[in-house]
């Protein structure tokens, strides 16, 4: 069973033999672990953890490992879905109404064209063939029909332009409503976080107090909730008391002793050390630096991600 770090470097150093250098407390990590962070969701900059898979449990790709309190996202999803349906219905109705108006305008043009042709035929009768009054009446009727055709064609053009504009506006409004709905839908889906790799789930630590994170806590966006790790590529993260940091340097060789009963010691080498100390309230009031060490070769089978370990530095090695 995966175990977390349970003792401070200060307490461990009390039991260190006189011939040994500083003793470092640490934890085994997977370099390529999936880091699970609190997502940034609409409605607030922090959110409560509703449920988490048991720490140390083995999960597969696609398993739900963290469930967040959706808050008002369920209500908002219903609201934006209703708004989307209304906008779609309103857009379809507006387009249908204008399409009918376009059809009416097309019929008016067809009627005006027919009337203009008949008037043109009457107006083409020579003045010598009919009374002068009838001739002038025919010419006037043709001019009136021609103007009516021009107005009908202009009205048709106007209705077609209106239809084109309404289609574009309606499409944009619907697209905006769809995007808003998709945003809320994705936010709601994001309240269930799934495993992207197979491995063991390890709870994160609150960066402000160093305490383990558990379900029921409220965290800000971007905070690390947990991680999913495997044994494929391991490293050890040590916490170094501020009084011992001068003796920890890159390339320093360590003997690593696991906290698990029956696990064999193995060797590792420090590859990086932080330049700034952090506080761990549940340890002491002192500051602690971080150091990363890479195992020399393989690690014993009992060594698992999340397991607490102790790094032993010989006094001879520390003094070099």
Protein Blocks (a to p, Z undefined) as FASTA:
>chain_A
ZZddfbdfklmmmmpcfkbccddddddddfkbccddddddehiabdcdfbdcdehiacde
hiafbdcdekjmmmmmmmmmmmmmmmmmmmmmmmmmmmmmmmmmmmmmmmmmmmmmmmmm
mmmpcfklpcfklmmmmmmmmmmmmmmmmmmmmmmmmmmmmmmmmmmmmmmmmmmmmmmm
mmmmmmmmmmpccdfbdcdddddddfklopacdehiacdehiafbdcddfkbgcdddddd
fklmmmpcehiacddddfbehiacdddddfbdcfbdcddfklmmcdcdddddddehjadf
klcghiacdddddfklmmZZ
